[in-house]
Amino acid sequence: MYTETQLFKEICSEKRRVDTRVLEQVITLAVEIAREGREGRKIGTLFVVGDSEAVLRSSRPMILDPLQGHADEKKHIEDPNVRETLKELAQLDGAFVVSDEGVVLSAARYLDTVSDSLELPLGLGSRHMAAASVSHRTGAVSVAVSESSMVRMFDDGKLISEITPELWMFDRYSSQIRNRPVAQTEEGVTIVGPAE
Ligand SMILES: Nc1ncnc2c1ncn2[C@@H]1O[C@H](COP(=O)(O)OP(=O)(O)OP(=O)(O)O)[C@@H](O)[C@H]1O
């Protein structure tokens, strides 16, 4: 039987350019946001992890940044208060920028997007295009939560994993899930889905 940690290891089996522990924290938060939504409705959001100087250079604030002016030690992704705050701020348009040290530097960023060299599956919109583009132009990895609840990770301009949140959380909700999730890799994309 898989555990969340084993699933995560499968997703990150290839060496990514960002800190694995920070990435795990971000993916877990993304899955929680996808599952829980906010105030009774589904929400989508975007996390960009690592190479934060380059990411900040190639993005703009969409509103006055709610995270600005707070000390870095108060903005760590592992802090439960920060995670709760991010769930609230995820309702805003734009992306969160997370440093390789796990500090959430900025919220509601509009990412410069260049789509011409990207090869993405059809059906993904501008949030996913921005996620792929920033991972192509910088050393960051991005994690997008779709309003349709799917969580997708992009590295080097490519979709590298697709997670169904209900299945990721099976450890905590195992009594409600008949099919144990497995991670399978198809054409370079690791898909966390039900076992056949
Ligand atoms: N360049 C960008 N940088 C940051 N955020 C963006 C960018 N483009 C779009 N978004 C965010 O994505 C949101 C949804 O846009 P859109 O519906 O086109 O994307 P999508 O990929 O279809 O996402 P979803 O699957 O959640 O609908 C926007 O409201 C905005 O918050």
PDBQT file of the ligand as one rigid body, heavy atoms in Angstrom, charges set to zero:
ROOT
HETATM    1  N1  LIG A 201       0.012  35.106 -16.212  1.00  0.00    +0.000 N 
HETATM    2  C1  LIG A 201      -0.630  34.789 -15.083  1.00  0.00    +0.000 A 
HETATM    3  N2  LIG A 201       0.011  34.926 -13.898  1.00  0.00    +0.000 NA
HETATM    4  C2  LIG A 201      -0.603  34.630 -12.751  1.00  0.00    +0.000 A 
HETATM    5  N3  LIG A 201      -1.864  34.173 -12.673  1.00  0.00    +0.000 NA
HETATM    6  C3  LIG A 201      -2.553  34.021 -13.822  1.00  0.00    +0.000 A 
HETATM    7  C4  LIG A 201      -1.981  34.326 -15.075  1.00  0.00    +0.000 A 
HETATM    8  N4  LIG A 201      -2.910  34.081 -16.038  1.00  0.00    +0.000 NA
HETATM    9  C5  LIG A 201      -4.007  33.636 -15.392  1.00  0.00    +0.000 A 
HETATM   10  N5  LIG A 201      -3.806  33.601 -14.060  1.00  0.00    +0.000 N 
HETATM   11  C6  LIG A 201      -4.766  33.203 -13.021  1.00  0.00    +0.000 C 
HETATM   12  O1  LIG A 201      -5.531  32.131 -13.481  1.00  0.00    +0.000 OA
HETATM   13  C7  LIG A 201      -6.905  32.428 -13.267  1.00  0.00    +0.000 C 
HETATM   14  C8  LIG A 201      -7.767  31.569 -14.154  1.00  0.00    +0.000 C 
HETATM   15  O2  LIG A 201      -7.477  31.784 -15.516  1.00  0.00    +0.000 OA
HETATM   16  P1  LIG A 201      -7.946  30.698 -16.595  1.00  0.00    +0.000 P 
HETATM   17  O3  LIG A 201      -9.331  30.202 -16.259  1.00  0.00    +0.000 OA
HETATM   18  O4  LIG A 201      -7.698  31.239 -17.946  1.00  0.00    +0.000 OA
HETATM   19  O5  LIG A 201      -6.885  29.537 -16.312  1.00  0.00    +0.000 OA
HETATM   20  P2  LIG A 201      -7.023  27.979 -16.336  1.00  0.00    +0.000 P 
HETATM   21  O6  LIG A 201      -5.637  27.494 -16.639  1.00  0.00    +0.000 OA
HETATM   22  O7  LIG A 201      -8.150  27.536 -17.215  1.00  0.00    +0.000 OA
HETATM   23  O8  LIG A 201      -7.327  27.644 -14.801  1.00  0.00    +0.000 OA
HETATM   24  P3  LIG A 201      -8.546  26.807 -14.163  1.00  0.00    +0.000 P 
HETATM   25  O9  LIG A 201      -8.317  25.371 -14.564  1.00  0.00    +0.000 OA
HETATM   26  O10 LIG A 201      -8.406  27.037 -12.705  1.00  0.00    +0.000 OA
HETATM   27  O11 LIG A 201      -9.809  27.417 -14.743  1.00  0.00    +0.000 OA
HETATM   28  C9  LIG A 201      -6.983  33.915 -13.422  1.00  0.00    +0.000 C 
HETATM   29  O12 LIG A 201      -8.131  34.438 -12.799  1.00  0.00    +0.000 OA
HETATM   30  C10 LIG A 201      -5.710  34.360 -12.709  1.00  0.00    +0.000 C 
HETATM   31  O13 LIG A 201      -5.895  34.381 -11.303  1.00  0.00    +0.000 OA
ENDROOT
TORSDOF 0
